[in-house]
Amino acid sequence: MEENSIDLRELLAMLTRNLRKIAAVTAAFLAIAVLYLLIASPVYESESLLRIRQPKGLGSSLLDAVPGGNTAATTQLMSTYAEILKSRSVIEPVIAATETPKDGKYPGYDGYVKSRITTTPFKNTEILKVTVNAKTPEDAQRANKLVVEGFLDRLTELTRAEQRATKEFISVRVSEAKNELKEAEGALKAYKEKNRIIAPSETMKVIADRVIMVDKVKAENKVNRATAQARLEAVSGQLGGTAKSTADSTVIKEYNKRLAELEMTKVGYINKYTDKHPKLQELNKEIEAAKAQLETEIARVAALEAPSDNPVHQALVAGMFQSQAELQVAEGRDRALARIEEENNEAIKTLPGIEQGYLQAERDANVAQEIYIMLAKRLEEAKVAEVMVSNEVQVVDTATLPEKPVKPRKALTLALALLLGLMAGSGCVIAWEMFSRRLRTSEDVESCLGLTVIGSVPDFDSVEQAGKKSAESKGLAEKIRRLLTK
């Protein structure tokens, strides 16, 4: 078989013979690039920096103390806020304020977000960069400002809507608790007047203090349980039953069990130790550590089991898991309180009948008072939160006024055009030479026609030019030799 080979010298000769063609193709590419640069509209980018602060919650103080301990939560929060920033409620007003409608229609939302807005989180930080581009520096800066302002306003609206719903719910409960407190206090007063009780006995005081302390913790746990249940129902309604339960996660289940056991142990210390006792302080540290571990695991599992990659869904799943954990802890505390309450009931049975009735009336009044105080306090907190502006997002750098366009890049465009022109011109020339059927050498005649070459007529013009170049080179060499031998 005849082996085909390519001689690099032949390729170089091909390119040398066709330098004009290569130059023409390159010039055409450069002309097209220049025409594109003249026609293309410049694009300017405006940048702003936002700080996304992790809200303080369950175990956040401990997680903040550990390097990288809350990285997953921060990343998830960044993604959530980036989605809110690019939501329709934020972007569509910006489009209406900055864009000129064509044929009565504004640019589409999807295309605007994909081509005009970019959010970039800086790794291992709380900084989110927002980039918006436009055809003029002023338009880019204005659009960036409106995007950030709309984002902050939307966050405030969402926060206030949640606080408003909470405030309305608590307001109803405060009115009910106030009426219950009045009835309980009236019943206590009537019982004291009926039985002519001025002051309880010392034994009844000791038992009453123990009972009232348990009732106080029980009332607080009741409010926490109702709040967690309401939150769970709200989140489950938004998810539509697409998320799994914490029961499907063995690790979360174990953390919940451990936290519930610690809370039950703490309840058992109610009648034994004060808050400053070393045992109770050590137990509180263990509870905080368990809460921090639980929150970290919830964030991890929520990212894996969310119904989609949407960070908003992940946040809802994490909220559902958190509410389920709080309910399980509240149920454990209820069981521990029930055991202590049985012990207190046994002690109450040792009192005379009149004192038992007085203690029951006093318990009802104290429980009603504790519930009313807690609800009234939370109502005030909800009122304050409703009018407050969210401070979880801070503007680090406002929108910049770009000085130079980012597109088109003139130097890069011309360099690419030059490179592509040289490559295309060289490729075309080589392809033309290799596929051309012209006979250039005696070897081509012999191989293609099968004839023996007897003689050849030289190109006298070429021979004459070659002779002149040879004579000139020899003359130059002779002059150099004479100078050196003098």
C-alpha positions in Angstrom: 0.0 0.0 0.0 1.2 3.5 -0.8 1.7 5.5 2.3 0.5 9.2 2.2 2.6 11.6 4.2 2.6 15.4 4.6 5.8 17.3 4.4 5.9 20.4 6.7 8.1 22.1 4.2 5.4 21.6 1.5 2.8 23.1 3.9 5.0 26.1 4.6 5.6 26.5 0.8 1.8 26.4 0.3 1.3 29.1 2.9 4.1 31.2 1.5 2.8 31.0 -2.1 -0.7 32.1 -0.9 0.2 34.9 1.6 -2.0 37.3 -0.3 -5.1 35.0 0.0 -4.5 34.5 3.7 -4.1 38.2 4.2 -7.4 38.8 2.3 -9.3 36.3 4.4 -7.8 37.8 7.6 -8.7 41.3 6.5 -12.3 40.1 5.8 -12.6 38.8 9.4 -11.1 42.0 10.8 -13.6 44.0 8.7 -16.5 42.0 10.1 -15.2 42.5 13.6 -14.9 46.2 13.1 -18.3 46.4 11.7 -19.7 44.5 14.7 -17.9 46.8 17.1 -19.4 49.8 15.2 -23.0 48.4 15.2 -23.1 46.7 18.7 -24.4 48.7 21.5 -22.1 49.0 24.6 -23.2 47.2 27.8 -22.4 48.7 31.2 -22.5 46.9 34.5 -23.4 48.3 37.9 -22.4 46.4 41.0 -23.7 46.6 44.6 -22.8 44.5 47.7 -25.3 43.2 50.3 -24.5 41.6 53.6 -26.9 38.7 54.4 -26.9 38.2 58.2 -27.8 34.8 59.6 -30.8 35.4 61.9 -30.3 34.5 65.5 -32.3 31.4 66.4 -32.0 28.0 67.9 -28.4 27.3 68.7 -27.1 30.1 66.5 -24.8 31.5 69.1 -23.0 28.2 69.5 -22.8 27.7 65.7 -21.3 31.1 65.2 -18.5 30.3 67.6 -17.4 27.3 65.6 -15.5 28.0 62.3 -17.7 26.8 59.4 -20.4 25.6 61.8 -23.2 27.6 60.1 -21.8 27.5 56.5 -24.7 25.4 55.2 -27.3 27.6 56.8 -25.6 30.8 55.5 -25.4 29.3 52.0 -29.0 28.3 52.1 -30.0 31.8 53.3 -28.0 33.4 50.5 -29.7 31.3 47.9 -33.1 32.0 49.3 -32.6 35.8 49.3 -31.1 35.6 45.8 -34.3 34.0 44.6 -36.4 36.6 46.4 -34.3 39.4 44.8 -34.9 38.0 41.3 -38.6 37.3 42.0 -41.4 38.8 39.8 -42.6 41.0 42.6 -39.2 42.7 42.7 -38.1 42.7 39.0 -41.4 43.6 37.2 -41.6 47.0 38.8 -38.0 47.6 37.8 -38.7 46.7 34.2 -41.7 49.1 34.1 -39.6 51.9 35.6 -36.5 51.5 33.4 -37.4 49.9 30.1 -39.2 51.5 27.1 -42.0 49.3 25.8 -41.9 48.2 22.2 -45.3 47.9 20.5 -46.9 48.4 23.9 -45.0 45.5 25.5 -42.2 45.5 28.0 -39.3 43.0 27.9 -40.2 39.6 29.3 -39.4 38.8 32.9 -37.4 35.6 32.2 -35.2 37.1 29.6 -34.6 40.2 31.6 -33.4 38.2 34.7 -31.2 35.8 32.7 -29.5 38.5 30.6 -29.5 41.5 32.9 -29.2 40.4 36.6 -26.5 38.3 38.2 -26.1 37.4 41.9 -22.8 36.1 43.1 -22.2 35.0 46.8 -18.6 35.4 48.0 -17.4 32.1 49.4 -17.2 31.8 53.2 -18.6 35.2 53.7 -22.0 36.8 54.2 -21.5 39.1 51.1 -23.8 38.9 48.1 -22.8 40.8 44.9 -25.7 42.1 42.7 -24.8 42.9 39.1 -27.2 44.7 36.7 -26.3 45.7 33.2 -27.8 48.2 30.8 -27.0 50.2 27.7 -25.9 53.3 29.5 -24.0 53.8 32.8 -26.8 55.8 34.3 -29.5 53.2 33.4 -27.3 50.4 34.9 -26.9 52.3 38.1 -30.6 53.2 38.3 -31.7 49.7 37.6 -29.4 48.3 40.3 -30.6 50.8 42.9 -34.2 49.9 42.1 -33.5 46.2 42.3 -31.9 46.5 45.7 -34.6 48.9 47.0 -37.4 46.6 45.7 -35.7 43.6 47.4 -35.5 45.3 50.8 -39.1 46.5 50.5 -40.2 43.0 49.6 -38.4 41.5 52.6 -40.1 44.1 54.8 -43.5 43.3 53.4 -43.0 39.5 54.0 -41.7 40.1 57.5 -44.6 42.5 58.4 -47.2 40.1 56.9 -46.0 37.3 59.1 -45.9 39.5 62.1 -49.3 41.0 61.3 -50.8 37.5 61.2 -49.1 36.6 64.5 -50.3 39.8 66.1 -53.9 39.2 65.1 -53.8 35.6 66.4 -52.2 36.7 69.7 -54.6 39.6 70.1 -57.6 37.2 70.0 -55.9 35.0 72.6 -55.0 38.0 74.8 -58.7 39.0 75.0 -59.7 35.4 75.8 -56.9 35.1 78.4 -57.9 38.4 80.0 -61.5 37.2 80.5 -60.3 33.9 81.9 -58.0 35.7 84.3 -60.9 37.9 85.5 -63.1 34.8 86.0 -60.3 32.9 87.9 -59.5 35.9 90.2 -63.2 36.4 90.8 -63.6 32.7 91.7 -60.6 32.9 94.1 -62.0 36.0 95.8 -65.4 34.5 96.2 -64.0 31.3 97.7 -61.9 33.2 100.2 -64.9 35.3 101.3 -67.2 32.3 101.5 -64.7 30.3 103.6 -63.3 33.3 105.5 -59.7 32.6 104.5 -57.4 35.5 105.2 -54.0 33.8 104.8 -53.0 30.2 103.9 -51.1 28.0 106.4 -47.3 27.4 106.2 -47.8 23.9 104.9 -50.2 25.1 102.2 -47.7 27.8 101.2 -44.9 25.3 100.6 -47.2 23.1 98.5 -48.6 26.1 96.7 -45.2 27.3 95.7 -44.3 23.9 94.3 -47.6 23.7 92.5 -47.5 27.2 91.1 -43.9 26.7 89.8 -45.0 23.6 87.9 -48.1 25.3 86.6 -46.0 28.2 85.4 -43.7 25.9 83.4 -46.8 24.0 82.2 -48.5 27.2 80.9 -45.3 28.3 79.1 -45.0 24.9 77.5 -48.6 25.0 76.4 -48.1 28.3 74.6 -44.9 27.0 73.0 -46.6 23.9 71.9 -49.5 25.8 70.4 -47.1 28.1 68.5 -45.1 25.2 67.1 -48.3 23.4 66.0 -49.6 26.6 64.2 -46.3 27.0 62.5 -46.2 23.4 61.4 -49.7 23.6 60.0 -48.8 26.7 58.0 -45.6 25.3 56.6 -47.3 21.9 55.8 -50.0 23.8 53.9 -47.5 25.6 51.7 -45.6 22.4 51.0 -48.8 20.5 50.2 -47.6 17.3 51.8 -44.7 16.9 49.5 -42.0 16.8 52.2 -41.2 13.9 54.5 -41.5 13.8 58.2 -38.6 13.9 60.7 -39.5 10.3 61.5 -37.9 9.3 58.2 -34.5 10.7 59.4 -32.9 8.4 62.0 -30.3 11.1 63.0 -32.9 13.8 63.5 -35.1 11.4 65.4 -32.2 10.6 67.8 -31.4 14.3 68.3 -35.1 15.0 69.1 -35.1 12.1 71.6 -31.9 13.3 73.3 -33.2 16.9 73.5 -36.6 15.7 74.9 -34.8 13.7 77.6 -32.6 16.6 78.6 -35.7 18.9 78.8 -37.5 16.2 80.9 -34.5 16.1 83.2 -34.6 19.9 83.5 -38.2 19.8 84.5 -37.4 17.3 87.2 -35.0 19.9 88.7 -37.9 22.4 89.2 -38.5 21.7 92.8 -34.8 20.9 93.6 -32.5 23.5 92.3 -32.4 27.2 91.4 -31.2 28.6 88.0 -27.8 29.3 89.4 -27.1 25.8 90.7 -24.1 24.1 88.9 -26.1 21.1 87.9 -28.8 23.2 86.3 -26.2 25.4 84.5 -24.4 22.3 83.2 -27.7 20.8 82.0 -28.5 24.1 80.2 -25.2 23.9 78.3 -26.0 20.3 77.2 -29.4 21.4 76.0 -27.9 24.3 73.9 -25.4 22.0 72.4 -28.1 19.4 71.5 -30.2 22.2 69.9 -27.2 23.4 67.8 -26.5 19.8 66.6 -30.2 19.4 65.8 -30.3 22.6 63.8 -27.3 21.6 61.7 -28.7 18.2 60.9 -32.1 19.7 60.0 -30.4 22.1 57.5 -28.5 19.2 56.0 -31.5 16.9 55.7 -33.7 19.7 54.4 -31.3 20.3 51.5 -31.4 16.6 50.6 -35.1 16.0 51.0 -36.6 19.2 49.7 -39.2 18.7 46.9 -36.9 20.6 44.5 -33.6 22.4 44.4 -35.4 25.7 45.1 -33.9 27.2 48.3 -37.4 28.5 49.3 -38.7 24.9 49.4 -35.6 23.9 51.4 -36.3 26.7 54.0 -39.9 25.5 54.3 -38.8 21.9 54.8 -36.3 23.0 57.5 -39.1 25.0 59.2 -41.3 21.9 59.2 -38.6 19.8 60.7 -37.9 22.4 63.3 -41.6 22.7 64.3 -41.8 18.9 64.6 -38.8 18.9 66.8 -40.3 21.6 69.1 -43.5 19.6 69.3 -41.7 16.5 70.3 -39.7 18.4 73.0 -43.0 19.9 74.3 -44.6 16.5 74.5 -41.6 15.2 76.5 -41.9 18.1 78.9 -45.6 17.5 79.3 -44.9 13.9 80.3 -42.3 15.0 82.9 -44.6 17.7 84.2 -47.4 15.2 84.5 -45.3 13.0 86.8 -44.4 16.0 89.0 -48.0 17.1 89.0 -49.1 13.7 90.3 -46.7 14.1 93.2 -48.1 17.5 93.9 -51.6 16.2 93.8 -50.7 13.6 96.3 -49.4 16.3 98.6 -52.5 18.4 98.1 -54.7 15.4 99.2 -53.1 15.7 102.7 -54.5 19.2 103.1 -58.0 19.8 104.6 -60.8 20.1 102.1 -61.2 23.9 102.5 -57.5 24.4 101.8 -57.6 22.1 98.8 -60.4 24.1 97.3 -58.5 27.3 98.0 -55.3 26.0 96.4 -57.2 24.9 93.3 -58.8 28.3 92.9 -55.4 30.0 93.5 -53.8 27.7 90.9 -56.4 28.6 88.3 -55.8 32.3 89.0 -52.0 31.9 88.8 -52.1 29.9 85.6 -54.5 32.4 83.9 -52.3 35.2 85.0 -49.1 33.5 83.6 -50.8 32.8 80.3 -52.1 36.4 80.1 -48.7 37.9 80.9 -46.9 35.7 78.3 -49.4 36.5 75.6 -49.4 40.2 76.4 -45.6 40.2 76.2 -45.6 38.4 72.9 -48.3 40.7 71.6 -46.1 43.7 72.3 -43.1 42.0 70.6 -45.3 41.3 67.6 -46.4 44.9 67.4 -42.8 46.1 67.5 -41.7 43.6 64.9 -44.5 44.6 62.6 -43.3 48.1 62.3 -39.6 47.3 62.3 -37.6 47.1 59.1 -35.7 43.9 58.6 -32.0 44.3 59.5 -30.9 40.9 58.3 -29.9 42.5 54.9 -27.5 45.4 54.9 -26.3 47.4 51.9 -22.5 47.4 52.1 -21.9 49.2 48.8 -24.5 51.1 46.9 -24.9 50.7 43.1 -21.8 51.9 41.2 -21.7 54.1 38.2 -19.7 52.2 35.6 -17.0 54.1 33.7 -16.3 51.6 30.9 -18.5 49.2 29.1 -18.0 45.5 29.7 -19.3 44.5 26.3 -18.2 44.5 23.5 -14.5 44.0 24.4 -12.8 45.7 21.5 -9.2 44.4 22.0 -10.4 40.8 22.6 -12.8 40.9 19.6 -10.1 42.2 17.3 -7.6 39.6 18.6 -10.1 36.8 18.1 -10.9 38.1 14.6 -7.2 38.2 13.7 -6.7 34.7 15.0 -9.7 33.2 13.3 -8.8 35.0 10.1 -5.3 33.5 10.0 -6.7 30.1 10.9 -9.5 30.2 8.3 -7.2 31.6 5.6 -4.5 29.0 6.2 -7.0 26.2 6.3 -8.7 27.3 3.1 -5.3 27.7 1.3 -4.1 24.2 2.4 -7.4 22.6 1.5 -7.4 24.3 -1.9 -3.8 23.2 -2.6 -4.3 19.6 -1.5 -7.5 19.1 -3.5 -6.4 21.0 -6.6 -5.8 18.8 -9.6 -3.2 21.0 -11.3 0.2 19.5 -12.3 3.0 21.5 -10.8 6.1 19.2 -10.9 7.5 16.4 -13.1 6.6 14.0 -10.4 3.0 15.0 -10.7 3.1 14.3 -14.4 4.6 10.9 -14.0 2.2 9.8 -11.2 -1.0 11.2 -12.7 -0.4 10.5 -16.5 1.9 7.5 -16.3 4.4 9.2 -18.8 8.1 9.6 -18.5 9.4 13.2 -18.5 12.0 13.6 -21.2 12.7 17.3 -20.6 11.4 20.5 -19.1 11.4 24.1 -20.1 12.6 26.4 -17.3 10.8 29.6 -16.3 13.4 32.1 -17.5 12.0 35.0 -15.5 12.2 33.0 -12.3 15.8 31.8 -13.2 16.8 35.4 -14.0 15.4 36.7 -10.6 17.1 33.9 -8.8 20.4 34.6 -10.5 20.2 38.3 -9.6 19.6 37.4 -5.9 22.5 35.0 -6.0 24.8 37.6 -7.5 23.8 40.2 -5.0 24.4 37.8 -2.1 27.8 36.8 -3.6 28.8 40.5 -4.0 27.8 41.3 -0.4 29.9 38.3 0.8 32.9 39.5 -1.2 32.7 43.0 0.3 32.5 41.6 3.8 35.6 39.3 3.1 37.6 42.2 1.8 36.8 44.4 4.8 37.9 41.6 7.2 41.2 40.8 5.3 42.5 44.4 5.2 
